[in-house]
Every structure is written in structure tokens, then in C-alpha cells.
């Protein structure tokens, strides 16, 4: 087996093979006695080459070479002289070839050219090729061929390599085809060079074709050629032939390189043939080679493709324990796989482990870590990690947008605004998505003045308000029942040339349906239709749902008839609204009839439809019927949601059966369904009224620990429980907790506190709370006035018992 050939101009030259004038003819070269070393530099021959005409330079070269050849055909000074002429003068490549041939045979002689002179020209071709003078090398080669000279295999291989590197693998293949067409001798080194060029340029099919042509050229593949063709087959995903040639390579006695083993394992892994991949890995280790991080990563990827992420993580731990350090690729692949499987905590730990090793995730991987933490409601950890990575420039606009949007959705506007300021401080430019999230946050909080101020800043920052911008603001005004300003925004939107889309119209229609102005919806719909709006199923579902929520089942039925007359298709939401409406009006028999109609139309009840029925029966206190529909729901292959569990918990709470309510809560947690704010609020209210305030406070702590944000109803329930238990000061401290969590107290909370202090004859504290109430913009109601005017507490444990806000 031929030893690997050294490449590069500084490499020591290998022994030169000499060829005759025909391909394949070999002739030994005798080694002459070394002549005396020159006493002057070779450049002296061409010291005035810039001022000399090319013919004169060629004549000097020819004359000098002739005198050297006269002493010895392989004179040691001949090649340095020729090389100096090639690189230090402007002599054309064909003139260099002619000079050698003329000096070798005499100016007019037709004597055959000796092998020594062919070797000299081959060395010239190699020098030009290796120096990157591909054009000159090609011209010299073409002129040699035209003069009947076939350079040796090594120099032609160098020319092919140079052609592929400086031009393209296609040109190199064309040149190789010409060589073979002339019958020039080729060997494994040539195939190796060409296959390597093809693989490098992604021409894997051509690399395989070259390998298939080797038997016809009577050339046996060597170790390099086998490695290249296996690599090409693996890129082509031809796992079967790659395995076949791997076995053939071993039978031929060639050692298999680590890269070759890894390529075969990789293609098998991607083909889902994990067992075969593991067998190849075992063969590799049995041959004395060791597991490395690349092979381990490939195998981990294989397990992840099979959704066996835990097995991949076990291999990861084993790899680290054996002293093999994972790379960015290893961590990135595992982070993505764990994210896909919902293993958010592991994603975070991998990021931390990566950081401890001095590696950084990509921005995509980093955003997956942030997304996982937010999914687990660990927003503090997410924000902390973002701030920690600022110096590494990892947090980008997507990172900040994810965090800000999540915070705004969960009413944490203050934290979102702090992050917005830090975003700008770190040089990350906000996008229009950032502004939309903050607008949503302001609108949800009812802070419309701040929302409008932010909206006015958008054009200054280079953002043109679009349909989403205007619709978000409209939703904010609708939430505050300010339809006048919502309509004004609609007009401004049109004046600014922003198209009003279906979503915008439906938001306005849905808004008026959810308000106490549902009777205006007919006129609104007619106006919108006159502007070109085409009502859809969503539109009519919003209107029907609005009438249902208002208890106007007759109007809902009329709208349903109109929907059918216009040929607008109904869907599961249409029927679910009616089921919900009948249950709300305690007409569960009609709800059941609607459920049957739904099934007759070929529709399958969804979780919302079943929840409407369950909620209706729970509201009536008919828990046995509610349980029957829970069983049917499960038989239909549906999974109960938090809302379904909340209905049962509320139903049992209303029946003062907190033990049964707790059982549903425990079942909910066992099934992996996350309890939400309503779950905890209902339980807190129930246990508070049951006299178990200490357990209610434990539930509140658990609620916070799990990332649930308490709302004003939660605090109303806690305040009620603490005052009822006689802990008026503890109830008052809840105001500070609400301030910390940015939750605005309502009039019920202040009424209970004022009533509690009056009951304890603490008039000063009661009137201080009243003053604070007014300062915070909370309007007193009739109960407040009754308490303060009479300056005595109302009958009952607290005014919450009278008002019943929960």
C-alpha cells in the first residue's frame, strides 16, 4: 500500500517516477554523479528579464539547458533553472516546454525525448499546479500533450487537484475523462483526488460513479478511496451499500478510520436502524478504537430520533463520566430533544452545565431554555438567566419578546416594562411585536392613557401601526366599556390606510356582545356589512354567545336561524354556546336535547361542550349527573381540563363538601393537570368559610410557589377568611401583598376591612382605610356608606356574608 503523499510546497519531495513518451512506459533513471554547485545564483541568468523580450529569454534558457544536458540529462541545476524561468520571468508556459524539448533533442533534431526530460517537464507541471498557477499549468500540460509528451501520474494528479481547487470538480472530471480517452495511465491516487474534490463540492453521486469505474480502469481501490466512497454513500443515505463496502474494505485488509465508522453509524441512525448502528459501534470499539464525543453525539441523536431521550441522557452521563467533554453540538441536540419532550427542567440544567463547561448555547437553543422556564411559570429564573447572558450577547429580540409577552399576558406589567428598559440599554432594538405586547399589558390593566402614549411613540421609533396595533387598543377601550374611543380608533385606522380585517370587526362585535350593549349588535353588524365586511361563523358565534351570556336565549335562537338562512355553516362552538346557555338558565333538559342535535349533525362533542353540561349540573348541585358526563367524557377519549375540575371543586364547595372538593384537587394534580388561579381561589374561599383559614393560607403559599398569580377575587376570599377568624390586622396586611403583586383591591375588600375595624371599635383605622380607598380611586358603594354613616358593623361575621362576592 502506497504511503500517504505529502502535499504543499514546503513538503519534502517523494521519489520521482519517470515515464517515457507513451503512457505506462517506465524507464529507470541512473543517478549521475553530482556536478559542482553553481558559483552564482540562478536568477543571474534572467537578471534583466523584465527588459528582455520573451524570445531572447527562451533562447537563453534553451542554450543554458542544452549545456547542462550535455553534461548529464538529469543535471541537478536543470530543474531549479527551469523553475526560476517559470516563476521569475514572463515566459509563457508553452515556451518553457519548447525550451526543454529543444534543449533535449537539438533545435532541429527529431530524436526521442529521454525519460529524464519527461521527468523534468512533469516536475514543472507539479510546481505550477502546487503554486496555484492553474491556468499556466493547464497551458503547459496541453502543450506537452500536443508535443507527444505524457507527464507522469503524480504531476497529472497534482494538475487535477489544482483544477478542482481553483476551478471546479466538474472541470477536473472533464480533464480526467480526456486523459482516460487518450489511454493515459491512471492510478488510485487520481481517483482519490477526484473523489475527494467531488465529496467536498457535494457531488456525492459522481464520487460513487468514479469508484464504480475503477475496475474498468484496472485500478484497485485503496484505503483512501474506500473511505471516500463510504462517506459519499452515507451522504446519499445509502446505508445498505455503505455497510457492504465497509465489510469489503475489512476483507481487503485495510484499516477502517474512525471517520468512516462514524459516517456509517450516522447514516444508520438517520435511517432509524439503531440496532445496526450500535453493532457497528461495537465493531469499532472491538478493533481497538475508542469512543469519542462525535460518535457519542451521533448515538445520542439516534436515541432522540426514537423518542428515547432518557436513554440519550444516560449515554450523555456515561460519556461525561468517562472523561469525554461534550461539545456545543452535543448540548444543542439534547436541549432541543428535551424541549420537544417537555423536559423543561432538564433543558435548564443542560444550559447551566454547558455554561459551567465554558460553552455557550446558540441563540435558538437559549430561547428554548427561556421558553421552557416560562412554560413552568419560572419567570424569575428566565429573567435572571437573560440578565446573566447579556454580556455574551445571547439574548436577542426574540428572547425579550418572549419574556415581555409572557409577563404582559399574566398582568406583570411592571416587570415587563423593567425588561423593556433593559432591552434598550443592552442595545437590542425592540420590534413591533414588543410594542404590541406592552400595549396588550397596558390595555389588560385598563391603563389606556399609558397605552396611547406608547402608541404615539411607535412612529418615532420607526414602527408603523398596523391592524394588530389598532385592534389591541380597541380591545382595551372595549374592556373599559368605552366604545366611543374604540370607534374613533376604527375611523383613524381607515384614515391612515390600514385595512380593517375580519379579526378587527369580530373584536368589536364580540366586545359589544360581552357588554351590556348586546341590543346594539344588529345595527353594528349592518354597518360593518355595508363597509364590505362578510360575517363568518366566528361572527355569528360571538353574537350567539353574547345573547347566551345575557340570558337572551330567544335572541340567540333568532340569530341561529339567520345564520342558517344565509348558508353560514355552524360548528361545535355554535352548539356549545346553546348548551352553556340552557345550563345557565337551569334548562339542562334543553341542553341535553341540543347535545343530541349536535350528534345527529355528525359533530362530536368536544371538551367545551361536556364542560358546559358538567358546569351546569354542578351549578345546580346535581353532582351525580355531572359525574355521569365526566365518565362519558373519558369514554370518548377526552382529557378533563382544569376548567372541568374547577367546576366539580366549585360545585362541592357550594355544597360545603370540602372533603370531596379536595379529592378532585388531589386527582387533578395526580393526573398532571396544573391547578390554576381559579382552582386555588375556590379552595381558599371554601376552606376559609369552613373555618380552616390556616389551610387556606397554605394553599395561597402553594399557589405562589407554583407560579400562579392571585387575583382580586383570591384576596377577597383570604380577606374574608382572616376577618372571619378575627385576624383583622392579618387581613389588612394583604393590602401590602396586593400592592407588591400589582393587584388592585376592590370595594368589597375595603368594606370588609372597614367593617372589621368598626366591629373592633377602631374608628380611626376604619376612616383611614376609607381615605385610602378614595385616594386609590375606588368608588364607595351603598354598603360603604351604610357602614360609615351608622359607624357600626353590619350584622353577620362580615359584610362579605351580606354581599357574597365570591
VENKAWO-V241483 format. One record per residue. N is the residue number from 1. RES is the residue in one letter. PHI is phi in whole degrees, 0 to 359 (* if undefined). D_FIRST is the distance of its C-alpha to the first C-alpha in whole Angstrom. Layout:
n->{N/N}
res->{RES/RES}
phi->{PHI/PHI}
d_first->{D_FIRST/D_FIRST}
This chain:
n->{1/2/3/4/5/6/7/8/9/10/11/12/13/14/15/16/17/18/19/20/21/22/23/24/25/26/27/28/29/30/31/32/33/34/35/36/37/38/39/40/41/42/43/44/45/46/47/48/49/50/51/52/53/54/55/56/57/58/59/60/61/62/63/64/65/66/67/68/69/70/71/72/73/74/75/76/77/78/79/80/81/82/83/84/85/86/87/88/89/90/91/92/93/94/95/96/97/98/99/100/101/102/103/104/105/106/107/108/109/110/111/112/113/114/115/116/117/118/119/120/121/122/123/124/125/126/127/128/129/130/131/132/133/134/135/136/137/138/139/140/141/142/143/144/145/146/147/148/149/150/151/152/153/154/155/156/157/158/159/160/161/162/163/164/165/166/167/168/169/170/171/172/173/174/175/176/177/178/179/180/181/182/183/184/185/186/187/188/189/190/191/192/193/194/195/196/197/198/199/200/201/202/203/204/205/206/207/208/209/210/211/212/213/214/215/216/217/218/219/220/221/222/223/224/225/226/227/228/229/230/231/232/233/234/235/236/237/238/239/240/241/242/243/244/245/246/247/248/249/250/251/252/253/254/255/256/257/258/259/260/261/262/263/264/265/266/267/268/269/270/271/272/273/274/275/276/277/278/279/280/281/282/283/284/285/286/287/288/289/290/291/292/293/294/295/296/297/298/299/300/301/302/303/304/305/306/307/308/309/310/311/312/313/314/315/316/317/318/319/320/321/322/323/324/325/326/327/328/329/330/331/332/333/334/335/336/337/338/339/340/341/342/343/344/345/346/347/348/349/350/351/352/353/354/355/356/357/358/359/360/361/362/363/364/365/366/367/368/369/370/371/372/373/374/375/376/377/378/379/380/381/382/383/384/385/386/387/388/389/390/391/392/393/394/395/396/397/398/399/400/401/402/403/404/405/406/407/408/409/410/411/412/413/414/415/416/417/418/419/420/421/422/423/424/425/426/427/428/429/430/431/432/433/434/435/436/437/438/439/440/441/442/443/444/445/446/447/448/449/450/451/452/453/454/455/456/457/458/459/460/461/462/463/464/465/466/467/468/469/470/471/472/473/474/475/476/477/478/479/480/481/482/483/484/485/486/487/488/489/490/491/492/493/494/495/496/497/498/499/500/501/502/503/504/505/506/507/508/509/510/511/512/513/514/515/516/517/518/519/520/521/522/523/524/525/526/527/528/529/530/531/532/533/534/535/536/537/538/539/540/541/542/543/544/545/546/547/548/549/550/551/552/553/554/555/556/557/558/559/560/561/562/563/564/565/566/567/568/569/570/571/572/573/574/575/576/577/578/579/580/581/582/583/584/585/586/587/588/589/590/591/592/593/594/595/596/597/598/599/600/601/602/603/604/605/606/607/608/609/610/611/612/613/614/615/616/617/618/619/620/621/622/623/624/625/626/627/628/629/630/631/632/633/634/635/636/637/638/639/640/641/642/643/644/645/646/647/648/649/650/651/652/653/654/655/656/657/658/659/660/661/662/663/664/665/666/667/668/669/670/671/672/673/674/675/676/677/678/679/680/681/682/683/684/685/686/687/688/689/690/691/692/693/694/695/696/697/698/699/700/701/702/703/704/705/706/707/708/709/710/711/712/713/714/715/716/717/718/719/720/721/722/723/724/725/726/727/728/729/730/731/732/733/734/735/736/737/738/739/740/741/742/743/744/745/746/747/748/749/750/751/752/753/754/755/756/757/758/759/760/761/762/763/764/765/766/767/768/769/770/771/772/773/774/775/776/777/778/779/780/781/782/783/784/785/786/787/788/789/790/791/792/793/794/795/796/797/798/799/800/801/802/803/804/805/806}
res->{X/X/X/X/X/X/X/X/X/X/X/X/X/X/X/X/X/X/X/X/X/X/X/X/X/X/X/X/X/X/X/X/X/X/X/X/X/X/X/X/X/X/X/X/X/X/X/X/X/X/X/X/X/X/X/X/X/X/X/X/X/X/X/X/X/X/X/X/X/X/X/X/X/X/X/X/X/X/X/X/X/X/X/X/X/X/X/X/X/X/X/X/X/X/X/X/X/X/X/X/X/X/X/X/X/X/X/X/X/X/X/X/X/X/X/X/X/X/X/X/X/X/X/X/X/X/X/X/X/X/X/X/X/X/X/X/X/X/X/X/X/X/X/X/X/X/X/X/X/X/X/X/X/X/X/X/X/X/X/X/X/X/X/X/X/X/X/X/X/X/X/X/X/X/X/X/X/X/X/X/X/X/X/X/X/X/X/X/X/X/X/X/X/X/X/X/X/X/X/X/X/X/X/X/X/X/X/X/X/X/X/X/X/X/X/X/X/X/X/X/X/X/X/X/X/X/X/X/X/X/X/X/X/X/X/X/X/X/X/X/X/X/X/X/X/X/X/X/X/X/X/X/X/X/X/X/X/X/X/X/X/X/X/X/X/X/X/X/X/X/X/X/X/X/X/X/X/X/X/X/X/X/X/X/X/X/X/X/X/X/X/X/X/X/X/X/X/X/X/X/X/X/X/X/X/X/X/X/X/X/X/X/X/X/X/X/X/X/X/X/X/X/X/X/X/X/X/X/X/X/X/X/X/X/X/X/X/X/X/X/X/X/X/X/X/X/X/X/X/X/X/X/X/X/X/X/X/X/X/X/X/X/X/X/X/X/X/X/X/X/X/X/X/X/X/X/X/X/X/X/X/X/X/X/X/X/X/X/X/X/X/X/X/X/X/X/X/X/X/X/X/X/X/X/X/X/X/X/X/X/X/X/X/X/X/X/X/X/X/X/X/X/X/X/X/X/X/X/X/X/X/X/X/X/X/X/X/X/X/X/X/X/X/X/X/X/X/X/X/X/X/X/X/X/X/X/X/X/X/X/X/X/X/X/X/X/X/X/X/X/X/X/X/X/X/X/X/X/X/X/X/X/X/X/X/X/X/X/X/X/X/X/X/X/X/X/X/X/X/X/X/X/X/X/X/X/X/X/X/X/X/X/X/X/X/X/X/X/X/X/X/X/X/X/X/X/X/X/X/X/X/X/X/X/X/X/X/X/X/X/X/X/X/X/X/X/X/X/X/X/X/X/X/X/X/X/X/X/X/X/X/X/X/X/X/X/X/X/X/X/X/X/X/X/X/X/X/X/X/X/X/X/X/X/X/X/X/X/X/X/X/X/X/X/X/X/X/X/X/X/X/X/X/X/X/X/X/X/X/X/X/X/X/X/X/X/X/X/X/X/X/X/X/X/X/X/X/X/X/X/X/X/X/X/X/X/X/X/X/X/X/X/X/X/X/X/X/X/X/X/X/X/X/X/X/X/X/X/X/X/X/X/X/X/X/X/X/X/X/X/X/X/X/X/X/X/X/X/X/X/X/X/X/X/X/X/X/X/X/X/X/X/X/X/X/X/X/X/X/X/X/X/X/X/X/X/X/X/X/X/X/X/X/X/X/X/X/X/X/X/X/X/X/X/X/X/X/X/X/X/X/X/X/X/X/X/X/X/X/X/X/X/X/X/X/X/X/X/X/X/X/X/X/X/X/X/X/X/X/X/X/X/X/X/X/X/X/X/X/X/X/X/X/X/X/X/X/X/X/X/X/X/X/X/X/X/X/X/X/X/X/X/X/X/X/X/X/X/X/X/X/X/X/X/X/X}
phi->{*/291/293/303/273/282/243/104/294/271/286/291/292/276/301/271/266/249/238/275/281/246/296/87/285/245/219/290/248/284/268/283/294/292/288/297/291/295/264/225/294/296/296/296/297/235/297/245/294/291/263/259/285/305/302/292/297/300/293/296/298/301/297/292/298/299/292/291/294/295/281/195/299/243/302/295/272/293/291/303/294/296/295/297/295/290/257/255/232/264/292/297/301/294/292/298/297/298/299/295/292/294/293/283/248/89/302/244/275/250/293/299/275/291/302/298/284/296/297/297/292/297/294/298/298/298/298/295/294/290/280/82/272/296/297/297/296/294/298/297/297/300/289/300/299/297/269/84/257/251/299/290/300/296/291/291/296/298/294/298/298/295/296/295/287/267/243/194/295/297/296/295/296/298/297/296/297/296/299/291/295/278/84/294/291/234/219/297/296/294/298/300/298/290/296/297/295/295/297/297/266/78/269/293/296/292/297/294/299/300/298/292/276/298/300/294/270/57/241/274/294/251/302/295/295/300/298/291/292/294/298/295/298/294/293/277/62/267/294/298/288/299/297/299/288/298/294/298/298/293/298/288/89/270/287/270/284/303/299/294/302/296/298/291/300/297/292/292/299/291/274/78/258/294/297/292/299/292/294/297/299/296/298/298/293/292/279/101/275/246/296/236/293/292/297/299/295/299/293/301/299/300/297/294/297/271/64/258/294/294/295/298/292/297/295/299/298/296/297/296/297/274/85/267/276/295/253/302/296/301/297/300/296/290/299/295/296/295/297/297/270/76/271/295/295/293/301/295/295/296/297/295/296/298/298/294/273/86/255/237/288/286/297/295/296/298/292/293/297/298/299/296/297/293/300/274/64/262/292/296/296/295/295/298/295/299/294/295/267/301/297/274/62/281/298/243/297/293/300/296/298/299/294/295/296/298/296/293/299/257/63/259/295/301/294/296/292/299/292/298/295/294/302/290/297/276/87/271/283/297/250/295/296/301/296/296/297/292/300/300/300/297/294/296/279/80/271/287/297/293/296/294/297/296/299/290/281/301/299/297/273/91/249/269/304/239/300/295/302/295/295/298/295/301/299/296/292/297/299/268/64/257/288/301/288/296/293/298/295/298/295/298/300/292/297/274/77/268/293/274/265/302/297/298/301/294/297/294/295/297/297/289/290/272/259/271/245/301/292/273/293/299/295/299/297/298/297/294/295/294/272/106/284/253/299/240/303/300/300/293/298/296/293/300/296/297/297/299/296/272/78/265/295/296/295/297/294/297/293/296/298/298/300/293/296/276/75/276/294/273/218/300/293/301/289/297/298/294/301/296/295/295/293/295/267/59/245/295/294/290/297/293/295/295/298/294/300/301/292/297/275/81/265/263/303/260/296/293/295/296/296/299/293/300/296/296/294/296/295/281/84/269/288/293/294/298/296/300/286/295/296/297/305/293/295/281/81/266/254/301/264/300/296/296/298/298/297/295/298/294/300/292/297/297/273/59/248/292/296/292/299/296/298/292/297/295/296/300/294/299/279/79/265/289/290/250/300/294/303/295/298/297/294/299/296/297/290/296/289/275/89/257/292/299/290/299/292/297/297/296/296/297/302/294/298/270/84/276/265/295/247/296/291/302/290/297/295/295/300/301/295/294/294/296/274/94/264/294/293/297/294/294/296/296/298/294/296/293/296/296/268/60/252/273/292/250/293/297/297/294/299/294/293/299/299/295/292/295/299/271/61/254/295/299/296/296/288/297/294/296/296/298/301/292/299/271/78/267/279/297/250/297/294/302/297/300/295/284/295/281/48/208/287/287/294/103/294/196/292/295/293/284/276/59/285/269}
d_first->{0/4/6/9/12/15/18/22/24/24/21/20/19/15/15/17/16/20/21/24/27/25/22/19/21/20/22/21/23/25/26/29/32/32/35/38/37/39/42/43/40/39/41/44/43/43/46/48/46/47/51/49/49/45/46/47/44/42/44/44/40/40/42/40/37/39/40/37/35/38/37/33/31/29/31/30/33/32/29/31/34/33/32/35/37/34/35/38/40/41/40/39/35/36/38/35/33/37/37/34/35/38/38/35/37/41/43/44/42/40/37/34/31/29/25/26/28/26/23/26/27/23/24/27/25/23/26/28/25/24/28/29/31/30/33/33/29/30/33/31/28/31/33/30/30/34/34/31/28/25/23/19/17/16/20/20/18/20/23/22/21/24/26/25/26/29/31/29/26/29/29/25/25/28/26/23/25/27/24/23/27/27/24/22/18/16/12/11/11/15/15/14/16/19/19/19/22/23/23/24/27/28/27/25/26/25/21/22/23/20/18/20/20/17/17/20/18/16/13/11/10/7/8/11/12/13/15/17/18/19/21/22/24/25/27/28/30/28/27/27/24/22/23/22/18/18/19/16/13/14/15/11/10/9/11/14/15/19/20/19/21/24/24/24/27/28/29/30/32/34/34/36/34/34/34/31/29/31/29/25/26/27/24/22/25/24/20/22/22/25/27/28/31/29/28/32/33/32/33/36/36/36/39/41/40/42/45/44/44/45/42/40/43/42/38/39/41/39/36/38/39/36/36/34/36/36/36/38/36/37/41/41/40/42/45/45/45/47/50/49/50/53/52/54/54/50/49/52/50/47/48/49/46/44/47/47/43/44/42/44/45/45/48/48/47/50/52/51/52/55/56/55/58/60/60/61/64/62/63/64/60/59/61/60/56/57/59/56/53/56/54/50/52/51/54/54/57/56/56/60/61/60/62/65/65/65/68/70/70/71/74/72/73/74/70/69/71/69/66/67/68/65/62/64/64/60/60/59/61/63/63/65/64/65/68/69/68/71/73/73/73/76/78/77/79/82/81/82/83/80/78/80/79/75/76/77/75/72/73/73/69/68/68/70/72/71/72/71/73/76/76/75/78/80/79/80/83/84/83/86/88/88/88/90/87/84/86/86/82/82/84/82/79/80/82/78/77/75/75/76/74/75/74/76/79/78/78/82/83/81/83/86/86/85/88/92/92/90/93/92/89/91/92/88/87/89/88/85/85/87/84/82/80/79/80/77/77/76/79/82/80/81/84/85/83/86/89/87/87/91/92/93/92/94/92/89/90/91/88/86/88/88/84/84/87/84/82/79/77/78/75/75/76/79/80/79/82/84/83/83/87/89/87/89/92/92/92/89/90/90/86/85/87/85/82/82/83/79/78/80/78/75/74/72/74/72/72/74/77/77/77/80/82/81/82/85/86/85/88/90/90/89/86/85/85/82/80/81/79/76/76/75/73/71/71/70/67/68/67/70/70/72/75/75/75/77/80/80/81/83/85/85/86/89/90/90/87/85/84/82/81/79/78/76/75/73/72/71/69/67/66/64/67/67/71/72/75/78/76/77/80/82/81/82/86/86/86/88/91/90/91/88/87/85/82/82/81/78/77/78/75/73/73/72/69/68/68/71/73/77/80/83/84/82/84/87/87/86/89/91/90/90/94/95/94/96/93/94/93/89/90/90/87/85/87/84/81/82/82/79/77/79/81/84/87/89/93/93/91/94/97/96/95/99/100/99/100/104/104/103/106/103/105/103/100/101/102/99/97/99/98/95/94/96/94/91/92/93/96/98/100/103/102/101/105/106/105/106/109/110/108/108/105/105/105/102/100/98/99/95/97/100/97/94/91/89}
